[in-house]
Amino acid sequence: MPRYFVSKENIDNLIIDNENYHHLATVNRVKVGEEVELFCNDITYKVKITNINKDTINFEILDCFYFDTEFKFKVTILQSYPKGDKLENIIKHSTELGVYEIIPVITERSIIKIEKNKKEAKLIRLNTIAKEAAKQSRRNYIPKINDIVTLNEIDYSKYNKLIFAYEAEAINDNKKFLEIIEDIKDNDNIIIAIGPEGGFSTKEANYLISKGFIPVSLGKRILRTETAGLYCLSAIGALKEWM
């Protein structure tokens, strides 16, 4: 059943409008009598369409319930900006896997360079992708895609667990990542840094360590930049939600 994020005003007035109206009426071609899910303030509303107007849709509420789909902690992915459309796929699948926010960063070995006059349009598109993925995966929260920055433009003080994937650690200690995620507590604020296609430079690795990041191996194999963050989220989800 399709899910749409709406405002309290929409619920109070039994009206769907603006972007949600367009998606329901034009894209999904919803019909009177069909049922959809509306989400507002942690409550899911099962509703039935009663009328379709020129720019609004009316509905009646059939049921409402609370079902928490979120981690009890926050996981931020600090993602080095990859080439092509890889970041869009990272955002889509990270949202499905429970990420709280994503911070795209330009690193020394980043292949792509973002022009300043195109940043705003790019961010709008990336946040739209996160919103659509949140709707599809029935999230209670839409992850925020932050402004595209460099490593030294970020305030790391709000995080209490800082990790970065570093392939050099594979020969040292391949259990450190597991130990860290086993120790995650409710309300922890975690950030995981993922390097670009060529990995973090030694200078960047030392900078992250100076900010409190712990370098970890993600196993015996070297993962692609578009895979590493998803691996981390999957491991955290499997360990903390199912065990």
C-alpha positions in Angstrom: 0.0 0.0 0.0 1.5 3.4 -1.0 2.7 5.6 1.9 2.7 9.4 1.9 4.2 11.9 4.4 1.6 14.5 5.2 1.1 17.4 7.7 -1.1 17.5 10.7 -3.2 20.1 8.8 -3.8 17.5 6.1 -5.0 15.0 8.7 -7.2 17.5 10.5 -8.8 18.7 7.3 -9.0 15.3 5.6 -7.3 16.7 2.5 -4.3 15.7 0.4 -2.7 18.5 -1.6 0.4 19.8 -3.3 3.1 17.3 -4.1 1.2 14.3 -2.7 -1.9 15.3 -4.7 0.2 15.3 -7.9 1.7 11.9 -7.2 -1.6 10.3 -6.2 -3.7 11.8 -8.9 -1.3 12.1 -11.8 1.4 9.4 -11.3 -0.6 6.7 -9.4 -4.0 7.6 -10.9 -5.7 6.8 -7.6 -9.5 6.1 -7.8 -12.3 6.9 -5.4 -12.6 4.0 -3.0 -8.9 3.1 -3.0 -6.9 2.9 0.2 -3.5 4.5 0.9 -1.3 5.1 4.0 -0.6 8.6 5.3 2.1 9.2 7.8 2.2 12.1 10.3 3.9 12.6 13.6 4.8 8.9 14.1 1.3 7.8 13.4 0.3 5.8 10.3 -3.3 6.5 9.0 -5.0 4.0 6.8 -7.4 6.0 4.7 -9.9 5.6 1.9 -10.2 8.1 -1.0 -13.6 9.7 -1.0 -13.3 12.5 -3.6 -10.8 13.7 -6.2 -11.0 17.4 -7.0 -9.0 19.7 -9.3 -6.1 20.2 -6.8 -7.0 18.3 -3.7 -8.1 14.8 -2.7 -10.5 14.1 0.2 -10.3 11.0 2.3 -11.8 9.3 5.4 -9.7 7.7 8.1 -10.3 3.9 8.5 -7.7 3.2 11.1 -4.5 4.6 12.7 -1.7 2.9 14.5 1.9 3.4 15.7 4.6 1.2 14.3 8.2 2.2 14.9 10.5 1.4 11.9 13.6 3.3 13.2 16.8 2.4 15.0 16.9 3.5 18.6 20.1 5.3 17.7 21.3 7.5 14.8 23.7 6.4 12.1 25.2 9.0 9.8 27.1 8.0 6.7 29.9 10.3 5.7 30.1 9.4 2.1 32.9 10.4 -0.2 31.2 11.6 -3.4 31.5 8.8 -6.0 31.5 9.1 -9.8 28.4 8.8 -12.0 25.0 8.2 -10.3 26.4 5.9 -7.6 25.5 8.4 -4.8 21.8 8.3 -5.8 21.9 4.5 -5.4 23.7 4.8 -2.1 21.1 7.2 -0.8 18.2 5.0 -2.0 19.5 1.8 -0.4 20.9 3.5 2.8 17.5 4.9 3.4 16.0 1.4 3.1 18.6 0.2 5.6 17.8 2.8 8.2 20.4 5.6 7.8 19.6 8.8 9.8 21.5 11.2 7.5 24.1 11.3 4.8 26.9 13.8 4.4 28.4 13.8 0.9 32.1 14.9 1.0 34.6 15.8 -1.6 37.9 14.2 -0.7 41.4 14.3 -2.2 40.8 11.3 -4.4 37.2 12.2 -5.4 36.9 12.0 -9.1 33.9 14.2 -9.4 33.8 18.0 -8.8 30.6 19.8 -8.1 30.1 23.3 -9.5 28.8 25.7 -6.9 25.9 26.8 -9.2 24.7 23.2 -9.5 24.9 22.3 -5.8 21.4 23.4 -4.9 19.7 21.5 -7.7 21.8 18.4 -6.9 20.8 18.5 -3.2 17.1 18.9 -4.1 17.3 15.8 -6.3 19.2 13.8 -3.7 16.7 14.7 -0.9 13.9 13.8 -3.2 15.5 10.3 -3.8 15.7 9.9 0.0 12.1 10.9 0.5 10.8 8.4 -2.2 13.0 5.6 -0.7 11.6 6.4 2.8 8.0 6.2 1.4 8.8 2.9 -0.3 10.4 1.3 2.7 7.7 2.6 5.1 10.2 4.6 7.2 8.9 6.9 10.0 11.7 9.4 9.1 13.1 10.9 5.9 16.9 10.9 6.1 18.5 14.3 5.5 21.0 14.6 2.7 23.4 17.4 3.9 25.2 20.0 1.9 28.3 18.7 -0.1 31.3 19.7 2.0 35.0 18.7 2.7 36.1 16.7 5.8 37.3 19.8 7.7 34.0 21.6 7.3 32.1 19.1 9.6 31.4 19.4 13.3 32.2 16.0 14.7 31.6 16.9 18.3 28.0 15.7 18.4 28.9 12.0 17.6 29.9 9.6 20.3 31.0 6.8 18.0 33.2 7.7 15.1 34.3 5.0 12.6 36.0 5.0 9.3 36.5 2.2 6.9 40.2 1.8 6.2 41.5 -1.1 4.2 44.9 -0.9 5.9 43.2 -2.2 9.0 42.4 -5.6 7.4 45.9 -6.9 8.3 45.7 -5.6 11.8 42.3 -6.3 13.5 39.3 -7.4 11.5 37.1 -7.7 14.6 37.2 -4.1 15.7 34.1 -3.1 13.7 32.0 -5.9 15.2 33.1 -5.0 18.7 32.1 -1.4 18.1 28.7 -2.1 16.8 28.0 -4.7 19.5 28.5 -1.9 22.0 26.0 0.5 20.3 23.4 1.8 22.9 20.1 3.5 22.5 20.5 7.2 21.7 24.0 6.8 20.5 25.0 9.1 17.6 27.2 7.2 15.2 29.1 8.4 12.1 30.7 6.1 9.6 33.2 7.6 7.1 33.4 5.9 3.7 36.3 6.8 1.3 36.2 7.4 -2.4 37.1 4.9 -5.2 40.8 5.3 -4.4 40.3 5.3 -0.6 41.2 7.9 1.9 44.7 9.4 1.6 47.1 9.0 4.5 46.7 12.7 5.3 42.9 12.3 5.5 43.2 9.1 7.5 45.4 10.9 10.0 43.0 13.8 10.1 40.0 11.6 10.9 42.0 9.8 13.6 42.8 13.2 15.1 39.0 13.9 15.3 38.4 10.7 17.2 37.6 8.3 14.4 38.5 4.7 14.9 39.9 3.0 11.7 38.2 -0.4 11.1 38.3 -3.2 8.6 35.1 -4.3 7.0 36.4 -7.9 6.5 39.0 -9.6 4.4 37.7 -8.3 1.1 38.0 -4.7 -0.2 34.6 -3.2 -0.8 33.6 -0.6 -3.3 32.7 2.8 -2.1 29.0 2.2 -3.0 29.0 -1.0 -1.1 30.9 -0.2 2.1 28.2 2.0 3.8 25.5 -0.5 2.9 27.6 -3.3 4.4 27.9 -1.3 7.7 24.2 -0.5 7.9 23.2 -4.1 7.1 25.6 -5.4 9.8 24.3 -2.9 12.4 20.7 -3.7 11.5 21.2 -7.5 11.7 23.1 -7.3 15.0 20.9 -4.7 16.8 17.4 -5.5 15.4 17.4 -9.3 15.2 19.7 -10.5 18.0 
